Amino acid sequence: MWLLFGLIAIVATFINLYLYTTGKDYKLAMAMGLSFTALTLCSEYSFVSSWVKVEDWAALEDVVPGMGRALWFLTIVSILLNIVPILLELKNKK
């Protein structure tokens, strides 16, 4: 499920940027991009918690260290890309 949410977040982010560059209302796409980023994180957390419940320590040791860094990086990139249109609008108003 996390993969589906992640792909939707990426698509919504690119739609957000496309709508901004074409001068159309981008705010719904921005909200969707950020929302699906949050759903991706929640889904990934649930996925990892299922490994804890079944005590699959090998899977946790293999995946969690790298996954933590990747999720932080991708979340920060998602937030920045989704708020770029707002920042550009503020800059153009000045």
Residue pairs with C-beta under 8 A, 6 or more apart in sequence:
1 43
1 47
2 40
2 43
2 44
2 47
5 36
5 39
5 40
5 43
6 36
6 40
6 74
8 32
8 36
9 32
9 33
9 36
9 37
9 39
9 40
9 78
12 29
12 32
12 33
12 36
13 29
13 33
13 78
13 81
13 82
15 26
15 29
15 32
15 33
16 26
16 29
16 30
16 32
16 33
16 81
16 82
16 85
17 26
17 81
17 84
17 85
19 25
19 26
19 29
20 26
20 84
20 85
20 88
26 85
30 82
30 83
30 85
30 86
33 78
33 81
33 82
34 78
34 79
34 82
37 74
37 75
37 78
37 79
37 82
41 71
41 75
44 67
44 71
48 60
48 63
48 64
48 67
51 59
51 60
52 60
